[in-house]
Structure formats: C-alpha cells, structure tokens
C-alpha cells in the first residue's frame, strides 16, 4: 500500500526521560515527519543537548506549554496530525497531565494519539492483571476516543538493557541466570537503542496506513522475541562459556513478588513472561514496519548483538 506524500506534523511531550531520550534522536533525524516538541522547560540543558545533536536544519520546533494553562496546550497542538506522549507513568500527577493533554488535543482536532505505554500489552496478561490493574489506562483510551482520536499503543516487552542485569537475576558477567521454570514461552525484549527507529515507523504506519494496525491499536515490537532457553543458548554460543541457570518455580516467584528485591518487580516480570505476557511472536505490525515506505530494516540490537558487545567490552 503506497503512502501519501504528506509529511505528518507530530507533537511529542515527555522529552527528556528514558523513553524520550531514546526516541527523540530518530525523530529528529527523519525527513518523514515535522516535529513539534512540547515542553514546560524549553531551555533545559537536557533538551538543548538533544536538539544540538540533531541534523541541521532541524525538522523540529519547540513550543512552551504549561499544564495549568489549557490555552498553551491547545496552541501547541493546533495543526498537529499525530500526538505522542512519552510521559512516564510513574511521574507524580501524570494522570492529571494525561487528562489535560487529551482534552486540549480534542479541542485542537488531533486525530491520532499514542498514549505513553512502552511495556506490557494488557491483552496478553492473564491472572496477574485483573481488569482493575489497567483500569486507568483503559479509561484514558476511552476518553481519548470519545474526543475523536484513534489510539495506538506501542508495547515493547522487557527493555533489554535493564532486563539483562544482575538486579533482574540475569548476571551476564558471571554467567549466572535466575529464570522462570521451563523457559519455553516466547519473551519479547526491546533495546532502548531500537526504540526510536520503532516509534518513528509506528507513527508513519499509524498515519499513512492505519487500517494495517489491529482495531485495538496494539503495536507489539521487539528487538528479539525468542524463549529464555534460546537466549541462554545464544549467550553461551557468543561467550563460549556455559551459563548456570537457576530455575525458579511459580511458588518461588510468587514469594519473590511479596518479599524479593526491587519491590518484587523482577519476580513479577518473570512470572508475567511465563504466563505469555511478553509473547509478541504473533505481532502483525512488525512486517509492515520493516517495509521501505515506513523506514525499512535496520540492524536491530538483538540479544545476540548485545551479547557480543558486552563480551567484547569485558575483554578490554
């Protein structure tokens, strides 16, 4: 399906957090979008660093907003085709910001909206996520749709950099991994270095060919999507060393959620993965995102590539 020649105007909010700093370089480097960066601190050093590193002339303008001033939000969103929120869900008061954002977007007649997701697709979650677990996000989507927007949700699975880490029980340096029992369920991981290329392509797909995205708006992405058994084999092959795997039972993980390190989050992620919560193996958007009209293929930061990088760095 051929795309239109129109270059979408894309407004982005939440610019300098983990996701924002991972996504913005790709958007700033693209000639396929016209960017409008919404910020309460347009002169901040972190934003300036991002802008200074972008190709010139820039495809971006910076618009100052105030969350307490709806008029500034509406002005910043006038003429925008696609709104992308990268506001961290754990930021204090973020739900109120989300509400103000979509209300202003509705008044500015924005039609395409990417809420801040970048994690777990609730449609894949089972017993660990009762309906109330995602009530606020689901209601936010319904509110945005009532204001005339179609919502698209980018789901990454586990971030590779933070997931392959001793704090998560994956000690790659000492070849000791703690994993959920069996380890044969597909488990998507996305490198933060792939996040920008993916989000750019998701924006272009949603704008030019929205009919190719499931009606739910779910856009499951990944740098790698295999099983933990395969990830172990990959790392062993690259390193030339065996990995000592400690297999954790469901009882171990449930106990870890209550009493384990990191507030129980590492155990929660493992159990969620074993339940299929990160199974993106049937993603319908990945083949479309890799088409040349949306940006084409690139050398993704797969588990194998990250393994080679870490092992080479450890040898220096």
Buried (B, 14 or more C-beta within 10 A) or exposed (E): EEBEEEBBBBBBBBBBBBBBBBBBBBBBBBEBBBBBBBBBEBEEEEBEEBBEEBEEEEBBEBBBBEBEEBEBBBBBBBEBBBBBBBBBBEEEEBBEBBBBBBBBBBBBBBBBBBBBBBBBBBBBBEEBBEEEEBEEBEEBBEBBBEBEBBBBBBBBBBBBBBBBBBEBBBBBEEBBBBBBBEBEBBBBBBBBBBBBBBBBBBBBBBBBBBEBBBEEBBBBBBBBBBBBBBBBEBBBEBBEEEBEBEEBEEEBBBBBBEEBEEEBBBBBBBBBBBBBBBBBBEBEBBEBBBBEBBBEEEEBBBBBBBBBEBBEEEEE
